[in-house]
Amino acid sequence: MNKEPLVSILCLTYNHAGFISQAIEGFLMQKTNFPFEILIHDDASTDGTTEIIKEYERKYPELIKPIYQKENQFSIGVKITLTYQYPRARGKYLAFCEGDDYWIDPNKLQKQVDFLEVNSDISLCYHGVNQEFIGGQTEVNSLSVVEAGDIFDTSSIWTNWTIQTSTIVIKSEIVRSQDFILKASDSKMYFGDMFLILSANEYGRVVGLKEIMSVYRKHSGSIT
């Protein structure tokens, strides 16, 4: 793809050797009428994750653009997405998926981008998600099951952590604003996803789609 990407997919990973292939395959299966890029940040993995990503990079060099850290950035307090991912993202829209989660709908990006393109007042679009407990069965995450057109305001965002990272597509202009960068750089700003969603709410409407299009894994290595 030689054209500028309309969407930048941002993926953070660390020691996800058992999961990262499924995450990347979920990106690669996307059927879109626009170009996208896959920006992976490997935070000095030690379990073989790095080698898996490098193999995909060799196969899809025009799509997959990794950063391979030599020292774990999270452990020294670096805000990884703010420092390494946002600055290099070229897309009008940003999509997110951690290395241990994955997308299950090949039309996910197309559906969300189409929705955003025809609704200029919407700043962030999300959707339903399944939870997968390692060692247990997959079940619907009731917090993220939405009715079509479900709208979240600031109060409901604070009250219920209902929007999972792998479901988000957001306008990139939000994270490029000086106000966002200044506030996100604050050392006390720990929950980046919550701040991202609240910031989107300041720029426009935050709206959910009913379809379940990704899976959120919960396991011993999950941050939350």
Sequence and secondary structure as in RCSB ss.txt:
>XXXX:A:sequence
MNKEPLVSILCLTYNHAGFISQAIEGFLMQKTNFPFEILIHDDASTDGTTEIIKEYERKYPELIKPIYQKENQFS
IGVKITLTYQYPRARGKYLAFCEGDDYWIDPNKLQKQVDFLEVNSDISLCYHGVNQEFIGGQTEVNSLSVVEAGD
IFDTSSIWTNWTIQTSTIVIKSEIVRSQDFILKASDSKMYFGDMFLILSANEYGRVVGLKEIMSVYRKHSGSIT
>XXXX:A:secstr
  S  SEEEEEEESS TTTHHHHHHHHHT   SS EEEEEEE   SSSHHHHHHHHHHH TTTEEEEE SS SGG
GT  HIIIIIGGG   SEEEE  TT EE  TTHHHHHHHHHHH TTEEEEEEEEEEEETTS EEE GGG   TTE
EE HHHHHH     GGG EEETHHHHSHHHHHHHTSTT   HHHHHHHHHHHHSEEEEEEEEEEEEEE TT   
